[in-house]
Every structure is written in C-alpha cells, then in structure tokens.
C-alpha cells in the first residue's frame, strides 16, 4: 500500500481532524506550524510542499476536506518516522544510503536551479544560439516523386527503363504499389523529417532533376526516387522558439559549470 494513500480513519474522526486542521491553518501565520507529532513539528512549509505534491495545486487553493486529508497523511508519516524502529532502520546501510542519495539529489537540483536563476541566458546569447542553429541546419524542403515496388529486381528494371528514356510519372502510374502511384508518384513538398531516414537521405544526396541510380530500401519496399526540385524553407521565428533556445543556452552554461567543478575537484 502506498503510504500517501493509506492510513485512513473513521468518518467521525476525519471530520474532527478536518475541523482541527482548518483551525491550525488559520493560525499558521503566527505559529508557522500545522501540527506536532511526538515532539516533531510539521511546519507550514512542509505542509505546503506536501499538499502541492499530493494534490497538484497550491495549498492556498485547498478545500477544507483536502486540508484535513493532507495533514492526516503527514501525521501518519511523522508517526511512523518518529518511532524507535525508524531511528534503528535509518542506520541500516541500504536505508542510510537511500536517505543520503535522496538528500544529495534534492540539494543538487536546488543548486542547479539556483545557478540557472543567477546565470540566465541574455537576449544576446539567445540570439547568437538561434542564429547558430539556423546556420548549422538550414531548413530545406524537397519536391519529389517515387516508384514503390516489392523487390530490388523490379526497382533495378525500372531504373534501366528510365535510363532508356522512359517517363518517370508514367512508370509510377503503371508500376508503383504506393498510394501516390495514380498521381505519378508525386509526393509534393516535404521536409527531411517527414520521411523515413533512408528515403530522406537518398533524396538529400540527389541533384534537382535527377533520379536514384540504385534502389532505396525502406520498410515499405524498394523505391526509385526522382528529386524534382528543392528550396530553402523559412526557419521558425526567434520569438516562436525563444523559450526552447533560452533553456538550451542555460543548460549549456550549467554543463560548463559542472565541467569546471569536475576539473577542480
């Protein structure tokens, strides 16, 4: 049973807990705690964080019953972890390692978040990263036709017919088993990521107006491809990808910081 969803109490007792929880929360601004279990205070900060994690919304939005449920669950946790057996178990090697690892993980995330907060990506850095990305990956689109057949031998035969002067579109209408066959194999304009990798790679290697001299195999069969045209498409605007670019720049800064820490350890 999940600890977060277990340890329920009777209806009458629950209503009493809810009323008590509401009263405690009303005075939490002064006391900064919502309950005390075996001498251990459940602070307002702990309650707020627990509520957000459990109910996926801010504690300030809690309904009275939700407040009571959250405090009840926290009390169960504190009751179990303030037992003598908890102190003993905390010294077992595996449990001790789990506590250490979880503590370090939380602190590491906090330090990383603090670093990013204090070293945000500037507008200049975001623009430079955006321009670099556009330059390194110029958006290109292709206009192509293809003829799809079942065997490599059939594809080789089609290439020979094309070498002998056959019309590509007419061959596609006659021989292609793909859905574009009736339209002469016309695929229209598409970006590299819109086609399976072997097909996209073959199209990228062709010149405009050229057809593949070797059959191209994909999971659909064997293709003969004609690249009719190509063009540079308009890259996404900086504003439309600003948040993504900003996050990438900040993650790169964090990785650089980690590299420095590794070198100086």
MARGU-443496 format. One line per 8 residues: number of its first residue (from 1); their letters; for each residue y negated, x negated, z of N, C-alpha, C. Coordinates in steps of 0.2 Angstrom, whole numbers. Each point is the difference from the previous one (the first is absolute). Example, Ala and Ser with C-alpha at 12.3 -4.5 7.8 and 13.67 -1.06 7.14 Angstrom:
MARGU-443496
1 = as = 28/-66/39/-6/4/0/-6/-4/0  -5/2/-4/-6/-4/1/-5/4/3
***
This chain:
MARGU-443496
1 = xxxxxxxx = 6/-4/0/-6/4/0/-6/-4/0  -5/1/-4/-6/-3/0/-4/1/6  -3/-5/3/-3/1/7/-7/4/-1  -3/-1/-6/-6/4/-2/1/7/0  6/2/-2/1/8/-1/5/2/6  2/-4/5/5/2/5/-4/2/6  4/1/5/-2/1/7/-5/6/1  3/6/-2/-4/6/0/1/4/7
9 = xxxxxxxx = -5/4/2/0/3/7/0/8/-1  1/3/5/0/8/0/-7/2/-2  0/7/-3/-6/3/-2/-5/0/6  2/2/6/-5/1/5/-3/-7/2  5/-5/0/-3/-6/2/-4/-3/-5  1/1/-7/-4/-2/-5/-7/3/0  0/6/2/-7/3/0/-4/-3/6  3/-2/5/-3/-3/6/-3/-7/-2
17 = xxxxxxxx = 5/-3/-4/-2/-7/-3/-6/0/-4  0/6/-5/-5/0/-5/-7/1/4  0/5/5/-6/1/4/-2/-6/3  4/-4/3/-2/-6/4/-2/-5/-5  3/-1/-6/-2/-4/-5/-7/1/-3  -2/7/0/-6/2/-3/-6/-2/6  2/1/6/-5/-2/5/-1/-7/0  6/-4/0/-1/-8/0/-4/-2/-6
25 = xxxxxxxx = 1/3/-6/-4/-2/-6/-7/1/1  -2/6/3/-7/2/1/-3/-5/5  3/-3/4/-3/-5/5/1/-7/-2  3/-1/-6/2/-7/-2/-6/-5/-2  -5/3/-2/-6/-4/-1/-2/-4/6  1/3/6/-2/-3/6/6/-5/3  6/3/-1/6/-4/3/3/-5/-5  -1/1/-6/3/-4/-5/7/0/0
33 = xxxxxxxx = 4/5/3/7/0/0/2/8/0  6/1/-2/2/7/-1/6/1/5  3/-5/3/6/1/5/1/-7/3  4/1/6/3/-6/3/7/1/1  4/-4/-2/7/0/1/3/-6/4  3/1/6/2/-5/4/-5/-6/0  -6/2/1/-5/-5/1/-3/-3/-6  3/2/-6/-3/-3/-6/-4/6/-4
41 = xxxxxxxx = -6/-2/-1/-5/5/-3/1/0/-8  0/7/-2/0/1/-7/-7/1/-2  -3/-5/-3/-7/0/-2/-2/5/-6  -6/1/0/-2/5/-6/1/-4/-6  -1/-6/-1/1/-4/-6/8/0/-2  4/0/5/7/0/-2/2/7/-2  -3/5/3/1/7/-2/-2/1/-7  -6/-2/-1/-3/1/-7/4/-3/-5
49 = xxxxxxxx = 2/-6/1/4/-3/-5/7/3/-1  3/2/5/6/3/0/0/7/-4  -5/4/2/-1/6/-3/-1/-1/-8  -4/-4/-2/-1/-1/-7/6/-2/-4  4/-5/4/6/-2/-3/5/6/-1  0/4/5/5/6/1/-2/6/-4  -6/1/0/-2/7/-4/-4/-2/-6  -1/-6/-2/-4/-2/-6/-7/3/-1
57 = xxxxxxxx = -3/0/6/-7/3/0/-4/-3/6  -6/0/0/-4/-2/6/2/4/6  0/-3/6/1/3/6/-5/6/1  -6/-1/-2/-6/4/1/2/7/-3  4/0/-5/2/6/-3/6/4/3  3/-3/5/6/3/3/-1/7/3  5/4/-1/0/7/3/2/-1/7  -1/5/5/2/-1/7/8/-2/0
65 = xxxxxxxx = 4/4/-4/7/-1/1/2/-7/-3  -3/-3/-5/1/-6/-3/-2/-6/5  -5/1/4/-2/-4/5/5/-1/6  2/6/2/6/0/5/6/-3/-3  2/1/-6/6/-3/-3/-1/-8/0  -6/-2/-2/-1/-7/0/1/-4/6  -4/3/5/1/-3/7/7/1/3  3/5/-1/7/1/2/4/-6/-3
73 = xxxxxxxx = 0/-1/-6/4/-5/-3/-2/-7/2  -7/-1/1/-2/-7/3/3/-1/7  0/6/4/2/0/7/8/-2/0  4/3/-5/7/-2/0/1/-8/-2  -5/-2/-4/1/-7/-2/-2/-5/6  -5/2/4/-2/-4/6/5/1/5  3/6/1/5/1/5/6/-5/-1  2/0/-6/6/-5/-2/-2/-7/1
81 = xxxxxxxx = -6/-2/-2/-2/-7/0/-2/-2/6  -1/4/5/-2/-2/7/6/0/5  6/1/-3/6/-1/4/2/-7/1  4/-1/5/2/-7/2/5/-3/-6  4/4/-3/4/-2/-6/-4/-2/-5  -6/3/-1/-5/-3/-6/-2/-7/1  -2/-2/6/-2/-7/2/6/-4/-1  6/2/1/6/-4/-1/2/-1/-7
89 = xxxxxxxx = -1/6/-4/2/-1/-7/-6/-4/-4  -6/0/3/-5/-3/-4/1/-8/0  5/-2/5/1/-7/0/7/-2/-4  3/5/-3/6/-1/-4/-3/-4/-7  4/-5/-2/-3/-4/-6/-2/4/-6  4/5/-2/-1/4/-6/-6/5/1  0/3/6/-6/5/1/-6/-4/1  0/-6/4/-6/-4/0/-3/-3/-6
97 = xxxxxxxx = 5/-1/-5/-2/-3/-6/-3/6/-4  2/6/0/-3/6/-3/-7/1/2  0/0/7/-7/1/3/-5/-6/-3  2/-6/0/-4/-5/-2/-2/1/-7  5/1/-4/-1/1/-7/-5/6/-2  1/5/4/-4/6/-2/-7/-1/3  -1/-4/5/-7/-2/3/-3/-4/-5  4/-5/-2/-3/-5/-5/-2/3/-7
105 = xxxxxxxx = 4/5/-2/-1/3/-6/-7/5/0  -1/3/6/-6/4/1/-6/-4/0  1/-6/4/-6/-4/0/-2/-4/-6  6/-1/-4/-1/-4/-7/-4/5/-4  2/7/0/-3/5/-4/-8/1/2  -1/-1/6/-7/1/3/-4/-6/-2  3/-6/0/-4/-6/-2/-1/0/-7  5/2/-4/-1/1/-7/-6/5/-2
113 = xxxxxxxx = 0/6/3/-5/5/-1/-6/-2/2  -1/-4/5/-6/-3/3/-3/-5/-5  4/-4/-3/-2/-5/-5/-3/3/-6  4/5/-2/-2/4/-6/-7/3/1  -1/3/6/-6/4/2/-6/-5/0  1/-6/2/-5/-5/1/-1/-4/-6  5/0/-5/-1/-3/-6/1/4/-6  -4/5/-1/1/5/-5/-2/-3/-7
121 = xxxxxxxx = 3/3/-5/-1/-2/-7/-8/2/-2  -3/-5/-2/-7/2/-2/0/3/-7  -6/3/-2/0/3/-7/1/-5/-5  -3/-6/1/1/-6/-5/7/-2/-1  4/0/6/7/-2/0/4/6/-4  -1/6/2/3/5/-4/-1/0/-7  -6/-1/-2/-2/0/-7/4/-6/-4  0/-6/3/3/-6/-2/7/2/-1
129 = xxxxxxxx = 4/3/5/7/1/-1/1/5/-5  -4/5/-1/1/5/-5/-1/-3/-7  -5/-4/-1/-1/-3/-6/6/-5/-2  3/-3/5/5/-5/-1/6/4/-2  1/6/3/6/4/-1/0/3/-8  -6/2/-1/-1/3/-7/1/-6/-5  -3/-6/1/1/-5/-5/7/-3/0  4/0/5/7/-2/0/5/5/-3
137 = xxxxxxxx = -2/6/1/4/6/-3/-4/4/-4  -2/-2/-6/-4/4/-5/4/6/-2  -2/6/2/3/6/-2/1/1/-7  6/0/-3/2/1/-7/4/6/-1  -1/3/-5/4/6/-2/3/-1/-7  6/3/-2/3/-1/-6/1/7/-3  0/-1/-7/2/6/-4/7/-2/-4  5/4/1/6/-3/-3/5/6/-2
145 = xxxxxxxx = 5/-2/-4/5/5/-2/7/-4/2  5/4/1/7/-3/1/5/4/-3  6/-3/-2/6/3/-2/5/-2/5  3/5/3/5/0/5/7/1/-2  5/-4/0/6/1/-2/5/-2/6  7/1/-1/4/-1/5/3/-7/0  1/-4/-5/3/-6/-1/-5/-5/-3  2/-7/2/-4/-5/-2/1/-1/-8
153 = xxxxxxxx = 6/2/-2/1/-1/-7/-4/5/-4  -1/6/2/-4/5/-3/-7/-3/-1  -3/-3/6/-7/-2/0/-1/-6/-5  5/-4/0/0/-6/-5/0/3/-7  3/5/-2/0/3/-6/-6/3/-2  -4/3/5/-6/3/-1/-6/-6/-1  1/-5/3/-5/-6/-1/1/-2/-7  6/-1/-2/2/-2/-7/-4/5/-5
161 = xxxxxxxx = 1/6/1/-3/5/-5/-8/-1/1  -3/-1/5/-7/-1/1/-2/-6/-4  4/-6/1/-1/-6/-4/0/1/-8  4/5/-2/1/2/-7/-6/5/-2  -4/2/4/-6/4/-1/0/7/2  5/2/4/1/7/2/-6/2/4  -2/6/0/-6/3/4/3/1/7  -4/-3/5/2/1/7/1/7/2
169 = xxxxxxxx = -6/4/-1/0/7/3/6/4/-3  1/-1/-7/6/4/-3/6/-2/3  1/-7/1/7/-2/3/0/3/7  -5/1/4/0/2/7/2/8/-1  -3/4/-4/2/7/-1/7/1/-2  3/-5/-4/7/1/-2/5/-3/5  -2/-6/4/5/-3/4/-1/0/7  -6/1/2/-1/-1/8/3/6/4
177 = xxxxxxxx = 3/-2/5/3/5/5/-5/2/5  -6/-3/1/-4/1/5/-5/7/-2  -3/2/5/-4/6/-1/-6/0/-4  -2/-7/-1/-6/-1/-5/3/0/-7  6/0/-1/3/-1/-7/-3/5/-5  0/6/1/-3/5/-5/-7/-1/-1  -4/-4/4/-7/-2/-1/-1/-7/-3  6/-2/-3/0/-7/-3/0/-5/5
185 = xxxxxxxx = 2/1/6/1/-5/6/-7/-1/3  -5/4/-1/-7/-1/2/0/1/8  -2/-6/3/-1/0/8/-7/1/2  -5/0/-5/-7/0/2/-2/-6/4  -6/1/3/-2/-6/4/3/0/7  1/-6/3/3/0/6/-1/-7/3  0/-1/7/-1/-6/3/6/-3/2  0/-7/1/7/-3/1/4/3/6
193 = xxxxxxxx = -3/2/5/3/3/6/3/7/-2  -1/3/-5/2/6/-2/7/0/-3  3/-6/-2/6/0/-3/4/-5/4  7/1/-1/5/-5/3/-2/-7/-2  2/-5/5/-2/-7/-1/2/-3/-6  6/1/-2/2/-4/-7/-4/3/-6  -1/6/0/-4/3/-5/-7/-2/0  -3/0/6/-7/-2/0/-1/-8/-2
201 = xxxxxxxx = 5/-4/2/-1/-7/-1/1/-1/-8  4/4/-3/1/-1/-7/-6/2/-4  -3/6/2/-6/2/-3/-6/-5/1  0/-3/6/-6/-5/1/1/-6/-4  6/-2/-2/1/-6/-4/-1/1/-7  0/6/-3/-1/2/-7/-8/-1/-2  -1/-1/-6/-7/0/-3/-1/7/-2  -6/2/0/-2/7/-3/3/0/-7
209 = xxxxxxxx = 3/6/-2/3/1/-7/7/-3/-1  3/-4/6/6/-3/-1/6/4/3  6/-1/-2/5/4/3/5/-6/3  4/2/5/5/-4/3/5/-3/-5  1/-6/0/5/-3/-4/7/-1/3  0/2/7/7/0/4/0/7/3  5/3/1/1/6/4/-2/-1/7  -3/5/3/-2/0/7/4/5/4
217 = xxxxxxxx = 4/-3/5/4/4/4/-3/3/6  1/6/2/-2/3/6/5/5/2  -1/3/6/6/4/2/1/7/-4  -5/1/-5/0/5/-4/4/-1/-7  1/-7/-1/3/-1/-6/-3/-7/-3  0/0/-7/-3/-5/-4/-6/2/-4  -5/-4/1/-6/2/-4/-2/-5/-5  -3/3/-5/-4/-4/-5/-7/3/1
225 = xxxxxxxx = -5/-5/1/-7/2/2/-5/-2/-5  -4/4/-2/-6/-2/-4/-7/1/4  -3/-6/1/-7/1/3/-5/1/-5  -3/6/0/-5/2/-5/-7/-3/2  -2/0/6/-6/-2/2/-1/-1/7  -5/-4/2/-1/-1/8/-8/0/1  -1/1/6/-7/0/2/-1/-1/8  -6/-2/1/-2/-2/7/-2/7/3
233 = xxxxxxxx = 3/2/5/-2/6/4/-5/-1/5  -4/5/2/-5/-1/5/3/-1/7  -2/-5/3/3/-1/7/-3/5/5  4/1/5/-3/5/6/-7/-3/2  -4/4/2/-7/-2/3/1/-3/6  -4/-4/2/0/-4/7/0/6/5  -4/5/0/-1/5/5/7/3/1  4/1/-5/6/4/0/5/-4/4
241 = xxxxxxxx = 0/-6/0/5/-5/3/-3/-4/5  -6/1/2/-3/-4/5/4/-1/7  2/6/2/4/-1/7/6/-4/-1  4/1/-5/6/-4/-1/-2/-7/-1  -5/-2/-4/-2/-7/-1/-3/-3/7  -4/4/4/-2/-2/6/6/-2/5  5/4/0/5/-1/5/4/-6/-3  1/-1/-6/3/-6/-3/-4/-7/2
249 = xxxxxxxx = -6/0/-1/-4/-5/2/0/-2/8  0/5/4/1/-1/7/7/-2/2  5/2/-3/6/-2/1/1/-7/-2  -3/-2/-5/0/-7/-2/-3/-5/5  -6/3/2/-3/-4/6/4/-1/6  3/5/2/5/0/6/6/-5/-2  2/0/-6/6/-5/-1/-3/-7/0  -6/-1/-2/-3/-7/0/-1/-2/7
257 = xxxxxxxx = -2/5/5/-1/-1/7/7/-2/3  5/3/-2/7/-1/3/2/-7/-3  -1/-2/-6/2/-6/-2/-4/-6/4  -6/1/1/-4/-5/4/3/0/7  2/5/3/4/0/7/6/-3/-1  4/0/-5/6/-3/-1/-1/-8/0  -5/-1/-4/-1/-8/-1/-2/-3/7  -4/4/4/-2/-3/6/4/1/7
265 = x = 6/3/-1/4/2/5/3/-7/4
***
